Amino acid sequence: MQQLTAQLEIDFDSEEYKDAYSRINAIVIEGEQEAYENYITLAQMLPDYKDELIRLSKMESRHKKGFEACGRNLKVTPNMEFAQEFFAQLHANFQTAAAEGKVVTCLLIQSLIIECFAIAAYNIYIPVADDFARKITEGVVKDEYSHLNFGEVWLKENFTESKAELEAANRQNLPIVWKMLNQVEDDAHVLAMEKEALVEDFMIQYGEALSNIGFTTRDIMRMSAYGLTAA
C-alpha cells in the first residue's frame, strides 16, 4: 500500500522528474559501464578467475542495456557527461590501482564500494520506480548481490595478507561515496529517494560485506567513520 501511495504521488511525466531522471538514469548506466570495464580489468589481474569475472562483466553490460531502456521508456535522454564526471574519482583510483597491480584495492572499489552503492540505490529506488523500471531494477539487484559475493569470497580467502591494503583503500575511497551522495541528493529527492535512506542502506550493505570478509565490529566502526570526513 505504501508503495502504491508513493507511486501515485509521483508524476513520472513532469519536467522536474524527467530533468532529475536524466542524471540519475545516466549515473546507473555509467555505473554499469564502469563495472563492465572494471571486471574485464580484474579478469586480466586474476587469470585463475577469468571465466567468472568475464561472466560478471557480461551481466553488467546487460544491466546497462536494461537501464538505457528505462530512460527510453520515459522519453528521457541520459546526461552521460554528468555521470562520467560523477564517477571520475572512483574511476581514476581504480585505474591507478590496476596500473600498480593492486588487486585488493581494485576489488574494494568495484566489488564492495560500487556494488554496495548500486544495491543501496536500487533498493531505495524500487518502491518508487515506474512499473517498467521497477521490473528491470528488481532483476538487476539480484545479480548485484552475486557480484558483491565474488569480492567478499576472494577477500575473505586472502584476508590476512589483504587487510592493510583494504584499510588504506577504504580510507582513500569511502569519503568519495559521501561526496557522490551529496552531489545527487536533490535529484534523488525528486525521485522520492531520500539521502538518509540511501546512506543507511549503503552502510548496512558495506558493513555486512566487511564483516563477511573478516573485519571485527570495532574495525568496521572505525573504517565506516572515514566516510563521515566528507559528509
Residue pairs with C-beta under 8 A, 6 or more apart in sequence:
2 127
3 127
3 128
6 127
6 128
6 192
7 128
7 130
9 192
10 17
10 128
10 191
10 192
11 17
12 74
12 130
13 74
16 190
17 190
17 191
18 74
18 75
18 76
19 190
20 186
20 187
20 188
20 190
20 191
21 71
21 74
21 76
21 187
21 190
21 191
22 71
22 76
22 77
22 78
22 79
23 78
23 79
23 82
23 83
23 184
23 187
24 184
24 187
24 188
24 191
25 67
25 70
25 71
25 76
25 78
26 78
26 79
26 80
26 82
26 83
27 82
27 83
27 86
27 87
27 184
28 67
28 118
28 121
29 64
29 67
29 68
29 71
29 78
29 80
29 83
30 80
30 83
30 84
30 86
30 87
31 83
31 87
31 114
31 117
31 118
32 60
32 61
32 63
32 64
32 67
33 60
33 64
34 87
34 90
34 91
34 94
34 110
34 114
35 57
35 60
35 63
35 110
35 114
35 115
35 118
35 147
36 57
36 60
36 61
36 64
37 57
38 94
38 106
38 109
38 110
38 114
39 53
39 54
39 56
39 57
39 60
39 110
39 147
40 53
40 54
40 57
41 94
41 98
41 106
42 49
42 53
42 103
42 106
42 107
42 110
43 49
43 50
43 53
43 54
43 57
44 50
45 98
45 101
45 103
45 106
46 53
46 103
46 154
49 150
49 154
52 150
53 150
56 146
56 147
56 150
59 143
59 147
60 147
63 140
63 143
66 136
66 139
66 140
67 136
67 140
68 78
69 132
69 136
70 132
70 133
70 136
70 137
71 77
71 78
73 130
73 132
73 133
74 130
74 133
84 91
86 180
86 183
86 184
89 176
89 179
90 109
90 113
90 114
90 173
90 176
90 180
93 105
93 109
93 172
93 173
93 176
94 105
94 106
94 109
94 110
97 105
97 106
97 109
97 169
98 106
102 165
102 169
104 155
104 158
104 162
104 165
104 166
104 169
105 165
105 168
105 169
107 151
107 154
107 155
108 151
108 155
108 166
108 169
108 170
108 173
109 169
109 173
110 151
111 147
111 148
111 150
111 151
111 152
111 154
111 155
112 148
112 151
112 152
112 155
112 206
112 209
112 210
113 173
113 174
113 177
113 206
115 144
115 147
115 148
115 151
116 148
116 202
116 205
116 206
116 209
117 177
117 180
117 202
118 141
118 144
119 141
119 144
119 145
119 148
119 201
119 205
120 198
120 201
120 202
120 204
120 205
121 193
121 198
122 137
122 140
122 141
122 144
123 141
123 201
124 193
124 194
124 197
124 198
124 201
125 133
125 137
125 191
125 193
126 134
126 137
126 138
126 141
128 191
128 192
128 193
129 137
148 205
148 209
151 209
152 209
152 212
152 213
155 162
155 166
155 213
155 214
156 212
156 213
156 214
159 213
159 214
163 214
163 215
166 213
167 223
170 223
170 226
171 223
171 226
174 223
174 224
174 226
174 227
175 226
175 227
175 229
175 230
176 230
177 202
177 227
177 230
178 227
178 228
178 229
178 230
178 231
179 230
181 195
181 198
181 199
181 202
182 195
182 230
182 231
185 195
188 194
188 195
188 198
189 195
203 224
203 227
206 224
207 220
207 224
210 219
210 220
210 223
211 217
211 220
215 223
